[in-house]
Amino acid sequence: MIVCVDCRKPLPEQTARCTACGWQARMENTVLNFLSSKDRASEETSEYIETYDALAERNLSRPVEANDYVESLAIGCAQQIGSVEGKDVCDVGSGRGFFVKLMLEAKARSVTAVDIAAPALAKVAETYGVRSLMANAENLPFEREFDVLVATDIVEHVLNVSNFLVSANWALRDNGLLVVRVPYLENMIGYSNFFGLPMHYTHLRTYDKRLIVHTVEDAGFKVERVFYDGFRFDYMNRFWDRVPAVKAWLQTVIRDRYGRGNITNLNKLICHMLMKPIEVGVVARKVSHIDAQDYHADLKEFYENRKSRTPVSGEAQ
């Protein structure tokens, strides 16, 4: 069901005003704004949205990664899930819509696209006609709504990973599947502002197999399988540095024969031998429903009291 993002009470329909707290979704262009009152008023969230609006607009006009490469990653992820026929699927961070398209072709009962970047979401809504909600991945407006929830290249971006995982747990029905794909042992230095990044942040973290499994299983899931993807001819295993002539020859053969997107069609064992994966993913089943709890009552009281004592900027001391 659809719930209010302010108080999490059920909404009779997605455009209805919450009878408990008065919050209401807003139609903006072709998508529904499901941001909470706190997010709508937050300068931090506004900066965050501006960052991802800019990145979405760039990907629509001049993609950082080629469309065939991104589409091939979506195909690989869909293959990990198996049949979705007759199931309700949510794509969090729907981006260019390749996964949405695949789920429609696979005869999912329903497909919901969620993104915080309105330019990308509007394009998905226009192209595929699916329910499209502008929402914060840390506060999804769903309660036991989906059989499958997919978040590819999202967890490295969210500010509070725990919020996303709890929200994903709530959005899934019992025994539902969560599919998460994240960067694998990425070099984070390139995201420093000292290296020319014009916005404050993009990627905030990276993962290996152990860490992504641990992170997901802490949130009421049991990981059923781990997969790797995102191989590129310019991302060879370090072993090949010892034989640079062979490395250059391999890169030329792979580039000329497969380009970027079709590399993922290679046998994964061969890919692992030749190249370092860029992505690691997990398919996890929901085994328990998380209930909201207050672990930080003392800290909350201290923090609220501290805020009430702190003068607003410009006030006399």
Summary of the structure (lengths in Angstrom):
residues: 317
radius of gyration: 21.1
end to end distance: 49.0
largest distance: 70.0
contacts: 969
relative contact order: 0.12
helix: 41%
strand: 22%
